[in-house]
Amino acid sequence: MVRKTLEALAKVDYPNLEVLVMDNNTKIPLYGNPWRDDCERLGPMFRFFHLENWPGFKAGAINHALEQTASDAEIIAVIDSDYILSPDWLNCMVPYFDNENVGFVQSPQDYRDRDQSLFKSFCYWEYGRLFYIGMVTA
């Protein structure tokens, strides 16, 4: 799952892209750490951090990532490990920040495993109502 997300991030068409991968509080032993290896294989724009016993869960990992982010970064995107971006995702999202009243943009999520079970299919359609009806404001 994570590998597919990293592969999609490697195809994002955006200048000076930096990808910080935060592996926080993983309980499953990672023999050889495949996510670190993927980041090395994908090139210097990928940086991997394993945060053992890190406080604050996801928010704590994001705070650590912000401390590691390039000082001249203008846009920061947070992507979950199960999300696959289209290559033009940032080019579509960044123009919203041209409006001085916009400081935060959230794009709809989508799930790639909706066909694996009836439960996941129901979850997909339930979330779809939220993301494609309830959250559409622009």
N, C-alpha and C positions, 0 to 999 in steps of 0.2 A: 504494500500500500504506500509506504513512504517513498520507495524508489520511484513509483509512477509520479508522485507529486514532485520529486526532485527533477525528474526528467522533463516534466512540463515546465518547471521554473527555468530550466536551462534553455528553453525555447522562447522565453518571453522576449519580445522585441522592445527593448527600452534602453536608452543610453546610461552608462555608468551604474548598471544594476549590481547590487550587492545582496547576496543571500546568506543570512545567518541562520543556521540550523541549531535549534535548542533542543537537546535531548535531556529532558529533566525528569529525574526520579524514576527512570525505567527500572522495573523490578525484574524483568526477564534478562537473564545473562545473554549478552551479545558477543558470541564467539567471533573475535576478529573485528567487531563493530562494523557491520556492513554500511551503516549510514555515514560514518566517518570516511570509509573507503569510497563510497559513492561521491561524496563531496570532493575528495582528492581527485577522483577520476574526472569529474565535471569541470574542474579548473579553478583558477584563483578567485573567481567571483563568489565561490562557495566557501564558507567558513563553518566549521562544525564545533559545537561545544557540548560536552557531556557534563551535566550538572548533577552530581550525586548528592542526595539528601538536601536538595535545594529548598529553602523556605519560600512560601508563598505560592506554591504550585505553578499554574500557568502564568499568573500575573507576576510572580517572582522571576520566572524565566524571561518574560517579556521585559521586565525592568533590567535584567542583566544584558539582554540583547541591546537595549537602548544605550547602555554604557559602552558597548562594543561597536556601535554603529558609526560609520564615517562621520566626522564632524561637519562636513559640508552637505549631508543628506537633507533633501528638501521634502521628500515624500517617504513615509514609512508605512509599509503594508504588513499586516499580520495574516498569515495563511496557516490554516490547520493542516495537519499531516495527511488528511484524507481528501484534500481538495485538489483538483486538477484545473489549472488556469489555462485559458486560451492564450496564444502568443500575443494577441493584441490587448489583453486585459488592462495593463497599466496605461497604454495609450488611450483607451476608452475612459478610464477612471480619472486620470490626472486633470483633464480639462475642467472638471467640476470645481477644482480648487482655484480657478481663475476668479470665481465669485468670492469677494473678501468676507462674506458672511458664512462661508463654508469652511469648517475646520476638521470635519470628519465625514467620511463617505463609507457606507457599507453596501457591498454588492450581494446579490442573492447567492445562496449556496446551492449546490446540486450534489446528488449522491450517485455514485457509480455502481452501487451494489444492490439497487432496488429489485433486481430480478432474482436475487439469491433465495428469497423466502417470501411467503405471504406477509409476514410481519414487517419485513423491510419495505415491501411494496406499499403497505398501508402507511408506514412512517413517511415514505417519500411523498405520497399524495397529501398527507396531513401537513407536512412542512411546506409543500408547494403552495397551499392556500395562504400560508403566512408570507412566504418570500415573494410570490408573484402577484398577490392581491393586496394583502395588508401592509406590506412594507414599501410598496411602490409610491414614491413621492416626487420623483424628478421627471 
